[in-house]
Amino acid sequence: MSILLLFLVDLQKYSMTSVLKVLFLITLFLVVMILWVLRWFSLYQDYQLSDRQLLKKLQSIDEQASIKTHYDAQGHILRYAELGTSWLQTILFIHGTPWSILDAIPFLEKTNVLLNYHVIVPDRPWFWWSHWFGAVSDIETQSDYLAELLYLTWNSHKVDVVWWSYAGALLPIMTAKNQQKVNSMIIIAWTMDPDNQTIWQISYLLHYTALRFIMPQFLRVTNIEKLYSIQELNNATWFRSKITVPVALIHWYKDRIVKIENTLYAKKMLTNSSKVIMELLPDDGHEIPITNPFVIIHMLESLDTNILQTD
């Protein structure tokens, strides 16, 4: 905008063609920003469901589904959904960024997972109804908050943890610090390799301008996670040799959001896991729990860690 003002004050220094080009670019930028804001507002409307609205969706899958709230010692809130029979093996399904509990619905609805598993799906800290003031980039802090769910008294069995996308950076830390409670890790298109992170240029604009203060909370948290991902992954390298539980890795070959090199890097680094298996899907995409939920069941069966199956 300052460039435009400069042109208007001293037009004789510039040709009319140059002025029109700048006006066109500014107009294009504003149109793109308006469309972008409208898109995220639409997403916000879709995902910011009340407990009652969310429960209605979940009970169409499991009549016994419930929505619960966990408070930690500091009063932080974690909202989570609980489905399936509580004495069965538990899956803790953690959504990616900036998604929510809703992203587990295709996994719950299209597969037979509730026949053999008890499923817990939280809204991650700082997202949606796990809504705390501000945001942190520290993935270890986030993983510690989520780890409290491992110790809720569903049953005495270890938990299979399914993580997706940018949430995947939190899982190895949570597992390394709580292996007595983790049965296995299923990691979908995760971020792990500091050298293969993509930081979008718009992220800097959103973080270092006044736009930061008008963005919805979920988008602000998403942007902070993106900007600090390289730094945080470098800080978390200590966990690699500590993970001993079985691990399944899933990724699209041509994932344009999280590069496949992250999963290849993970397979190379998880040297002390008792078992590491990998499924690379042939096309492009990212939303595996939504578009290909059956592959998650396949990987759970391949790890063969569920001793409580009903069939």
N, C-alpha and C positions, 0 to 999 in steps of 0.2 A: 504494500500500500504506500510506503514511503517513496518507492520508485515512481509510482503513479503521480504523487504530489509534486515530485521534482520535475517530472515531465510537464505537468500542467503550468507550473510557475515559469518555466523557461522553454517553451515549445520550439522557439526558433533554432535551438541547437540540435533539434532532432527532426527527422523527416516524419511526415504524417504516417507513412507505412510502419515506421518503428513504433510510434505511439499506439497505432491500432494493434500491432502484434502484442505489445505489453498488455493492453486492455483485454485482448482476447485471452491471453494466458491467465490473467487475474480472474476473468469471468469463468474460465474453465476450472481453475482451482476452486473457486467458490462453489460451483455446481457440484464438483466431485465431493467436496467437504459436506455439502448439504445432503447428497445422496448417501454418503457414508454414515452421517449422523442418523438419518432416517432408518438405514439398515440396522444399526445397532439399537436404535430405539425399538424397532420391531422385535428384535431378538430379546430385548429387555422385557417387553410385554409378554413374550412367549414363555420366558423362563422364570420370571418373578411371580411364581404361583404361591398362594397362601397354602397353609397346611391342608385346609379343606379341599381346595382345588387339586392339589397334588395327590391327596389320599384317594380322591375319586378316580383318578387315572390308574393308580396302583392297584386299587381293589378290583378293577376290571381284569387284572391279571391274577391276583391272589386275594380272595375275600378276607383273609386274616391279616393283610398288610396293615402296617401302622406307621405313623410318623412320630418320632421321638426327639427330644432335645437333651444334649449332654452339656453340663456346665463344668468347666474346670475350676481349679482353686482360685483363679483370678476372676472368675465370672464370665469368661469367654464362652460363647455359644457355638455348639456344633449341632446342626439339625441333620438327622439321618432317617432313612426309611429302613424298615425291617420287613422282610418277606420270607416265607417258607417256614418249615418246621424247625424249632429252635434246637432240638437235640442233634440235628444233622451237622455234617461238616460245614463250617462257616466260610463264605466268600466275602471279603471286604472289597467292594468295587469303588475305586477312586476315579472320579471324572477328570478330564483334562482342563485346559485353559481356553476359554472362559466358561466352560460348560457347567452342567449341574446334574442333580439326581435324575433328571429327565433322560439323560443320555444312556442310562442303563436300561431303559424301557425296551428297546428292541432286543437286547440280550436276554431280558427276563421273559419277553413275550414270544419270541420266535424259537427259542430253544426249550429243552426240557430241564433246564438247570434247577428249577424248584423241586423236581422229583428227588434229587440227590443232594441238594445243598440248601442251607440256610443263608440268606443273602442280606448284607448290610450295605447301604449306599448313602454316604454323607454328602452334603454340600461342603466343599473344601473351605478352610478358614479364609475369610474375607470375600467369599463368594455368596451371593444370593442371601439366603436366610441364616447362614453362618456368618452373619454380618457384623464385623467389628470395625471400629473407627480406624481409618488409615490403611496402611499396607506395609508389608515387609518384603524385602528381596531375599532374606536369609532362608534358604531352603531347609536348613537344619531346624530352625525354629518352627517352621510350618510342619515338618515331619513329626516333631515332638508333640504338637497339638493333636495331630491325627493318630499318633500312637496310643493315645489314651483310649481310643475305641477298641484296641486289642485286649484291653483289660476289663472291659465290661463283662458281666457274668452271663453270657449267652449259654455257654457250656464249657467243659473243661478241655476241649480239643484245640489244637493249634489252628490258625487261620490261614486260608489261601488268599493271597492279596493280588487283585487285578488292578493294574494301573495303566493309564492311557496318556500319551502325548507328553505335555510339559509337566504333568503331575509325576511322570516317571522319574524325574530327577530327585524327587523326595523319597521314593520307595527304598532305594538301596541304603540310605541313611537310616530310615526307620527300621529296616530289616536288620542291619548290622548292629543296631543298639538294642533290638528286642527279639533276637533269634529264638529265644525260648517260647515265643508266642506265635512265630510265623512258620507255617507248614511248607509253603512254596510261593514263588513269585511268578506271575504272568504279566509280562510287560509288553505293552502295545505301542509301537512307534514312539519310543521314548527318546528323551534328550539325555545324552551322557558325554559325548565327545566335545570338549571345549573348542576344538579346531573345526567343528562342523556345525556351528550355530549361525543362523541367518538373522541379522538385526535389520529390520526394515527402516529406511530413512525417516518414514513418517513417525516412528517411535520417538525419535529425538524431538521432533516438532511438538508432539503431544506431551512430552515430559517436561520440556524446558520453556514452555510458553504458558500463557493464561489458560489454554485449552485444558491443561491438567486439572484445573479447579472446576470445570464444568462437565467433565466426563462422568458418566455413571461409575459407581464404585467398582463393579466387576471389570469394566474396561480399563480403569486406572491400574488395578492389580495386575491385569493381563500385560499391560504395557511395561510395568516395572519388572515383572518376571522376564520378559523378553530382553530388556535392556541390560539386566544384570546376570543373564544366564551364563555367559562365559566366565565371569568372575566367580560366580557361585559354584559352578562345576569344577573349576580349578581348586577351590577351597575344600571340596568334598572328596578329593581323590583318596583320602585315608580309608574309605569304606571298602575299597575293591577287594583287598585280601581277606576281609573279615566275613564275607558272606559265604555260608556253607550250605544253605538250603537249595533245593532244586529250583531251577529257573527255566522258564519258557519265554522265548523272544518272538514277537510277531511284527512284521513290517511289510509295507508295499515296496516293490522295487523302485517305483517312481513317485514316492511321496514328495510333494512339493512344499510341505510345511515343516516336516522334520526329516532331514536327509537320512537315507538308509545307512550311511556311514556310521551313524550313532549306534545302530544295532550291531553292526559288524565289529565296532570298537568294543561294545559291551561284551560280546561273546569272547573276544580276545582277552579282556581284562578280568573276567570272572573265573579266575584260575582255581579257586578253592571250593566252588560250588560242587555239591555231590553229583549234580547232573545239570547239563545245559543243552537244551534243544532249541531249534530255530525253525520258524516257518516264514518263508519269503513269498509273498503273493505277487503274481506276475504283472499286474497292471499298475495304474497310478491311482492314488487315493490317500486318504488319511483316516477317515472315520470308520475304522474297522468294527468297533462295537455296534455301530448303527447299520452298516452295509453288509458286514460279514461276521455276525455274532457266533456262527457255528464253529468258526476256527478257534474261538476261545475254549469251547467245550472240548474240541479235538485235542487241544494242547493240555488241558486238565487231565483228560483221559491218558494222554501219552506220558505225562509225568507219573501217573498211577499212584497218587499219594492219598486218595480218598478211601479210607478204610470203613466208611460208614454208609456206603451206597445201599440203596434199597432195591436195586435190580441188578 
